[in-house]
């Protein structure tokens, strides 16, 4: 079944996005969608909450640092994971971001 963004079914679904970028996920700078690594959609809130808990636990065990914002954005990082930014002429931190929202908020 194909679901359009305008359908009622879509509005009642939940989404977990994982993005990897040089900024925390709540900034959503222009073009942020290009940094999305995975996009998982769940039909029920129960499935969504279980998957989110598992994903957050995995990231908490993997990375040294965590920050959260608005109860729907999480950023994880380790000080030793960075890359050289030519434009910045310096090392830039890599962030692993989780965005957990109702699918209708993706519009």
C-alpha positions as CSV (number, residue, x, y, z in Angstrom):
1,X,0.0,0.0,0.0
2,X,1.4,3.4,-0.9
3,X,0.7,6.2,1.5
4,X,0.7,9.8,0.5
5,X,1.8,12.6,2.8
6,X,-1.8,13.9,2.7
7,X,-3.5,10.6,3.8
8,X,-4.9,10.1,7.3
9,X,-2.8,6.9,7.6
10,X,0.4,8.9,7.3
11,X,-0.7,11.3,10.0
12,X,-1.1,8.5,12.5
13,X,2.3,7.0,11.9
14,X,5.6,7.6,13.7
15,X,9.1,8.1,12.3
16,X,12.7,7.7,13.6
17,X,15.4,9.3,11.5
18,X,19.1,8.7,12.0
19,X,21.4,11.3,10.6
20,X,25.1,11.8,10.7
21,X,26.4,15.3,10.2
22,X,28.8,18.0,11.6
23,X,25.9,19.5,13.6
24,X,23.2,18.4,16.1
25,X,20.0,17.2,14.5
26,X,17.8,20.0,15.9
27,X,19.5,22.6,13.7
28,X,18.1,21.1,10.5
29,X,20.1,23.4,8.3
30,X,19.2,23.7,4.7
31,X,19.8,20.4,3.0
32,X,19.8,18.4,6.2
33,X,17.9,15.6,4.6
34,X,21.0,14.6,2.7
35,X,22.6,13.5,6.0
36,X,19.8,11.0,6.8
37,X,21.3,7.5,7.1
38,X,18.1,5.6,8.0
39,X,14.3,6.4,8.0
40,X,12.1,4.0,10.0
41,X,8.3,4.4,10.1
42,X,6.0,2.6,12.6
43,X,2.2,2.1,12.4
44,X,1.7,2.1,16.2
45,X,3.0,4.3,19.0
46,X,3.9,1.1,20.9
47,X,6.2,-0.1,18.1
48,X,7.7,3.4,17.8
49,X,8.5,3.7,21.5
50,X,10.1,0.2,21.7
51,X,12.2,0.9,18.6
52,X,13.2,4.3,19.9
53,X,14.2,2.9,23.3
54,X,16.4,0.2,21.6
55,X,18.0,2.7,19.3
56,X,18.8,5.2,22.1
57,X,20.2,2.4,24.2
58,X,22.5,1.3,21.4
59,X,23.8,4.9,20.8
60,X,24.3,5.4,24.6
61,X,26.5,2.3,24.7
62,X,28.4,3.4,21.6
63,X,29.1,7.1,22.1
64,X,30.6,9.0,25.1
65,X,28.4,12.1,24.9
66,X,24.7,12.8,24.6
67,X,22.5,15.9,24.3
68,X,18.8,16.1,23.8
69,X,16.3,18.8,22.9
70,X,12.5,19.1,23.0
71,X,12.1,15.4,23.8
72,X,12.4,14.5,20.1
73,X,16.0,15.2,19.1
74,X,19.1,13.4,20.4
75,X,22.7,14.0,19.5
76,X,25.5,11.5,20.3
77,X,29.2,11.9,19.7
78,X,32.7,10.9,20.8
79,X,35.5,13.4,21.0
80,X,37.8,11.2,18.8
81,X,35.4,11.1,15.9
82,X,36.0,14.2,13.7
83,X,37.1,15.1,10.2
84,X,39.2,17.9,8.7
85,X,37.0,20.7,7.3
86,X,38.9,22.6,4.5
87,X,36.5,25.5,4.6
88,X,36.9,25.8,8.4
89,X,40.7,25.0,8.3
90,X,40.1,22.9,11.5
91,X,38.8,19.6,12.7
92,X,34.9,19.3,12.9
93,X,33.0,17.1,15.3
94,X,30.8,14.3,13.9
95,X,27.3,14.0,15.4
96,X,25.0,11.0,15.3
97,X,21.5,12.4,15.4
98,X,18.2,10.8,16.2
99,X,14.9,12.6,15.3
100,X,11.7,10.9,16.7
101,X,8.5,12.4,15.5
102,X,4.9,11.8,14.3
103,X,5.2,11.4,10.5
104,X,3.0,14.4,9.8
105,X,5.7,16.7,11.3
106,X,8.0,15.7,8.4
107,X,6.0,17.8,5.9
